[in-house]
Amino acid sequence: MGAPKAHDWIMDLEAYVPGKATADGVKNPVKMSANESALGPSPKAVEAIKASAAGVMRYPDPASHDLITAIAKVHGLKPERILCGTGSDELLTLLIHSYAGVGDEVIFSELGFSVYPIQAQAAGATLVPVPNKDWAADVDGMLKAVTDKTKLVIVDNPNNPTGAYLPWSEVERLHKGLPDHVLLVLDAAYAECVTAGDYEAGEELVDKFENVVMTRTFSKLYALAGLRVGWMYAPDHVVDVINRWRMPFNVANPAHDAALAAVKDQAYLDEVVSFTAEWRDWLTAELTAIGLDVVKSQTNFVLVGFPEESPFTAEECNAYLMKHGYIVRKFGVLPNHLRISVGTETQNRGLISLVRGFMNGSPDEPDGEAGQ
């Protein structure tokens, strides 16, 4: 007798590979690989987590009513169009599986968040990766790729792992060129990081049209990655579809209460945004001065290009940083690049000290926080 057999397309999947969190031989490594907030969550969110502990025997509110109400108030949105989830990953997964399947096509950037192709393939859909343009999504390329089989176009804006973004006019142009039956998903996970004046996350299109969804997360500048809270803003009919089969208690009580406290503490978020932008620009300037190619970023990380010739390659620099307890992100699809998250001031300065020494051939000892 044979064993149960999964779909062939599931067995062909390459599972999501998270960034490293440990460095061999280093007791307290500096983690600058996962785009986590350098300053941590609002103190009010931390207090909310502690206060929530006594009530964990109770099931969560399946509708996340209080959190949705607060999100709607802060962003000026219609609460009935907001749905919360276990990180935006859950909502993106539900959207892909709800609207795409065998014989359908899902369009996304070739350099983009790997959850899109993983979940599209898990749904049995055909993957249509479009090469990036100037490190961001290529609007013309995506529009050219649309066929009568296209069901979703997914754009991470700003882009992960590049940090580049599409100005609002380009997002509008993309949407205008799509057929009504194609769902445009705007993944705005890094929206809070953006300081560019011509950026919008997507709410306006959601309010005007029936085929646009915006997803957001509390994992980045709100610094609640470990609690997994995300939300989406969508037309009523999309909310209805996702509500029909999402898990009924998908936002745990501590996560709900922490996100509620965090979204109400916009003063703290403003401080984090300012800090992140300052040190993102500082890292960009310092790395550029060293002679490296840095993609202009609107996120809380920078993508850095290294020479192809040894001994100054990205692979060699990554190994050197790991040896000194600094963990950054290396991608197989970007063999000549490293993605570096914004850290604390001490971490940022230590990172630059190491990279400068590495590129000069006379490595300095780091000024950072890593410990043996």
C-alpha positions in Angstrom: 0.0 0.0 0.0 1.3 3.4 -0.9 1.5 6.4 1.4 -0.8 9.5 1.0 0.5 11.7 -1.8 0.5 15.5 -1.9 0.0 17.6 -5.0 3.0 17.4 -7.3 3.3 21.2 -7.2 3.6 21.1 -3.4 6.5 18.7 -3.5 8.3 21.0 -6.0 8.2 23.9 -3.6 11.3 25.5 -2.2 10.4 26.4 1.4 10.9 29.9 2.7 14.4 30.3 4.2 14.6 32.9 7.0 17.8 34.9 7.6 20.3 33.6 10.0 19.9 34.4 13.7 23.1 32.9 15.1 26.9 33.2 14.4 29.2 30.3 15.1 31.4 31.0 18.1 29.7 34.3 19.0 27.6 34.5 22.1 25.7 37.8 21.5 25.7 38.4 17.7 24.4 41.7 16.3 21.4 40.7 14.1 21.0 43.1 11.2 19.4 40.5 8.8 15.7 40.5 9.3 14.6 44.2 9.0 13.4 44.3 12.6 13.0 47.6 14.3 16.3 48.8 16.0 14.4 50.6 18.8 11.9 47.9 19.7 8.2 48.4 20.4 6.4 51.2 22.2 6.7 50.9 26.0 2.9 51.0 26.0 2.8 47.9 23.8 5.1 46.1 26.2 2.9 47.0 29.1 -0.1 45.8 27.2 1.5 42.4 26.6 2.2 42.0 30.3 -1.4 43.0 31.2 -2.8 40.6 28.7 -1.0 37.6 30.3 -3.7 37.1 32.9 -6.4 36.6 30.3 -4.8 34.1 28.0 -7.2 31.4 29.0 -9.8 33.3 27.0 -10.3 33.0 23.3 -9.5 36.2 21.3 -12.1 38.4 19.8 -12.5 36.8 16.4 -13.2 40.1 14.8 -10.3 42.0 16.4 -12.9 44.8 16.8 -10.9 47.2 19.0 -7.7 46.9 16.9 -9.6 47.4 13.7 -11.4 50.5 15.1 -8.1 52.0 16.2 -6.4 51.3 12.8 -9.4 52.9 11.0 -9.2 56.0 13.2 -5.4 56.5 12.8 -5.5 56.0 9.0 -8.9 57.5 8.2 -10.3 54.2 6.8 -13.6 52.4 6.8 -13.4 49.8 9.6 -15.7 47.3 7.8 -13.0 47.1 5.1 -10.2 46.1 7.5 -9.3 42.6 8.4 -6.6 41.5 10.7 -4.4 38.4 10.5 -1.5 36.5 11.8 1.0 38.8 10.2 0.4 40.1 6.7 1.8 36.8 5.5 -1.4 35.0 6.5 -3.5 37.5 4.6 -1.3 37.4 1.5 -1.6 33.6 1.6 -5.4 33.7 2.0 -5.6 36.2 -0.9 -3.5 34.1 -3.2 -5.3 30.8 -2.4 -8.7 32.5 -2.7 -8.2 34.0 -6.2 -5.6 31.8 -7.9 -5.4 28.1 -8.6 -4.5 25.5 -11.3 -4.5 27.2 -14.7 -4.3 30.7 -13.3 -1.3 33.1 -13.4 0.1 35.2 -10.6 2.4 38.1 -11.5 5.1 39.5 -9.2 8.5 41.1 -9.3 11.4 38.7 -9.9 13.2 40.3 -7.0 10.5 40.5 -4.4 9.1 38.9 -1.3 9.4 35.1 -1.6 6.1 34.4 0.0 4.3 35.3 -3.3 5.8 32.6 -5.5 5.8 30.0 -2.6 2.1 30.5 -2.0 1.1 30.9 -5.7 2.9 27.6 -6.4 1.2 26.0 -3.4 -2.1 27.0 -4.9 -1.2 25.3 -8.1 -1.0 28.5 -10.0 1.5 29.5 -12.7 4.3 31.8 -11.6 5.0 34.9 -13.7 8.0 36.7 -12.3 8.8 40.0 -14.0 12.3 41.4 -13.9 12.7 44.6 -11.7 13.3 48.0 -13.2 15.7 50.3 -11.3 15.3 47.8 -8.4 11.5 48.4 -8.1 8.6 46.8 -9.8 8.5 47.2 -13.6 5.0 48.6 -14.4 5.4 48.2 -18.1 6.8 44.7 -17.7 3.9 43.6 -15.5 1.3 45.1 -17.8 2.9 43.3 -20.7 2.8 40.0 -18.8 -1.0 40.1 -18.2 -3.1 37.5 -20.0 -6.6 36.3 -19.8 -5.3 33.7 -17.2 -3.9 36.4 -14.9 -5.7 36.5 -11.5 -3.4 38.5 -9.3 -0.7 41.1 -9.6 1.3 41.5 -6.4 3.6 44.5 -5.8 5.7 44.9 -2.7 6.1 48.7 -2.4 8.6 49.5 -1.2 10.3 46.4 -2.5 11.9 43.7 -0.3 14.9 42.9 -0.7 15.9 46.0 -2.7 14.4 48.9 -0.7 13.3 50.7 -3.9 9.8 52.0 -4.4 7.2 53.0 -7.0 5.9 56.6 -6.8 2.1 56.8 -6.5 1.7 57.9 -10.1 3.3 54.6 -11.3 1.0 52.6 -9.0 -2.0 54.4 -10.5 -0.7 53.7 -14.0 -0.3 50.0 -13.2 -3.8 49.7 -11.9 -5.3 51.6 -14.8 -3.8 49.2 -17.2 -5.2 46.1 -15.5 -8.4 44.3 -16.5 -11.2 44.6 -13.9 -11.0 40.8 -13.1 -7.3 41.0 -12.0 -6.8 41.7 -8.3 -4.0 44.1 -7.6 -2.4 43.4 -4.2 -0.3 46.2 -2.8 2.0 44.8 -0.1 2.9 47.9 2.0 4.8 46.1 4.7 7.4 48.9 4.8 5.0 51.9 4.4 5.8 53.3 7.8 9.5 53.6 6.8 8.8 55.7 3.7 9.8 59.4 3.8 9.4 60.1 0.0 6.7 62.7 -0.7 5.4 60.9 -3.8 4.6 57.6 -2.0 1.1 56.3 -1.1 0.4 52.9 0.4 -2.8 52.2 -1.5 -5.8 53.2 0.6 -7.1 55.6 -2.1 -7.3 52.9 -4.8 -9.0 50.5 -2.4 -11.7 53.1 -1.7 -12.3 53.8 -5.4 -12.1 50.4 -7.1 -13.2 46.8 -6.5 -10.0 45.1 -7.5 -7.3 46.5 -5.2 -6.2 45.3 -1.8 -3.5 46.8 0.5 -1.8 44.8 3.1 0.2 46.1 6.1 2.1 44.7 9.1 3.1 45.5 12.7 6.3 43.6 12.3 8.6 46.4 11.0 8.6 49.8 12.7 5.9 48.9 15.2 8.5 46.2 16.2 6.0 43.4 17.0 7.5 40.8 14.6 7.4 38.1 17.3 3.7 38.5 17.8 2.6 38.2 14.2 0.0 40.9 13.5 -1.0 42.2 10.1 -4.0 43.8 8.5 -5.4 44.4 5.1 -7.7 47.1 3.6 -9.9 45.7 0.9 -13.3 46.0 -0.9 -16.2 44.5 1.0 -16.5 41.5 -1.4 -12.8 40.6 -0.8 -13.2 40.9 3.0 -16.2 38.6 2.8 -14.2 36.0 0.9 -11.3 36.0 3.3 -13.6 36.0 6.3 -15.3 32.8 5.1 -12.2 30.6 5.6 -9.6 32.4 7.7 -8.9 30.9 11.1 -11.5 32.4 13.5 -9.1 33.4 16.3 -6.2 34.3 14.2 -4.9 37.3 16.3 -3.9 36.1 19.8 -4.9 38.3 22.8 -1.3 39.5 23.6 -0.7 40.3 20.0 -4.0 42.2 19.7 -3.5 44.2 22.8 0.1 45.0 21.9 -0.9 46.2 18.4 -3.7 48.2 19.8 -1.4 50.0 22.2 1.2 50.5 19.5 -1.1 52.0 16.9 -2.4 54.4 19.5 1.1 55.5 20.3 1.8 57.5 17.1 4.2 59.8 18.9 6.6 56.9 19.6 6.2 55.7 16.0 7.2 59.1 14.8 10.4 58.9 16.8 11.1 55.5 15.3 10.4 56.7 11.7 12.8 59.7 12.2 15.5 57.5 13.7 15.2 54.9 10.9 15.4 57.5 8.1 18.4 59.2 9.7 20.4 56.0 10.1 19.3 54.5 6.8 20.6 57.6 5.0 23.8 57.5 7.2 24.5 53.9 6.3 23.9 54.7 2.6 26.4 57.6 2.7 29.0 55.7 4.6 28.8 52.6 2.4 28.9 54.7 -0.7 31.9 56.6 0.6 33.7 53.2 1.0 33.1 52.6 -2.7 30.2 50.3 -2.6 27.0 50.4 -4.7 24.0 51.1 -2.4 20.4 51.0 -3.7 18.5 54.1 -2.7 16.1 52.8 0.0 12.8 53.8 1.5 12.8 51.0 4.0 14.6 50.1 7.2 17.4 48.3 5.3 19.9 49.0 2.5 20.9 46.6 -0.3 24.6 46.9 -0.9 26.5 45.7 -4.0 30.1 44.4 -3.8 32.8 43.7 -6.4 32.7 40.4 -8.2 36.4 39.9 -7.7 38.0 38.2 -4.7 38.9 39.1 -2.0 36.2 41.8 -1.9 33.0 39.8 -2.8 29.7 39.9 -0.9 30.3 36.3 0.0 33.6 37.0 1.6 32.4 40.1 3.4 29.4 38.2 4.7 31.8 35.5 6.1 34.0 38.2 7.7 31.0 40.0 9.3 29.7 36.7 10.6 33.1 35.9 12.1 32.9 39.2 14.0 29.4 38.6 15.2 27.5 40.7 12.7 24.6 38.9 10.9 23.3 40.5 7.6 21.3 38.9 4.8 22.8 37.0 1.9 20.5 36.0 -1.0 21.2 33.4 -3.6 19.4 35.4 -6.2 21.7 38.4 -5.5 25.1 36.8 -5.3 26.9 40.2 -5.3 24.8 41.9 -2.7 24.1 42.0 1.0 21.0 43.3 2.7 21.7 45.2 5.9 19.0 46.3 8.3 19.2 49.6 10.2 20.5 48.9 13.7 21.1 51.0 16.7 23.7 53.8 16.5 26.4 51.5 18.0 25.5 48.6 15.7 25.5 50.8 12.6 28.9 52.3 13.5 30.3 48.9 14.3 29.1 47.5 11.0 30.6 50.4 9.0 33.9 50.0 10.9 34.1 46.3 9.9 33.1 46.9 6.2 35.6 49.7 5.8 38.4 47.6 7.2 37.3 44.6 5.0 37.4 46.7 1.9 40.7 48.4 2.8 42.3 45.0 3.4 43.1 46.0 7.0 40.1 45.0 9.1 39.3 47.1 12.1 38.0 45.7 15.3 34.3 46.6 15.5 32.8 49.2 17.8 29.6 47.3 18.0 27.9 45.0 20.5 28.8 41.5 19.4 30.4 39.5 22.2 32.4 36.2 22.2 
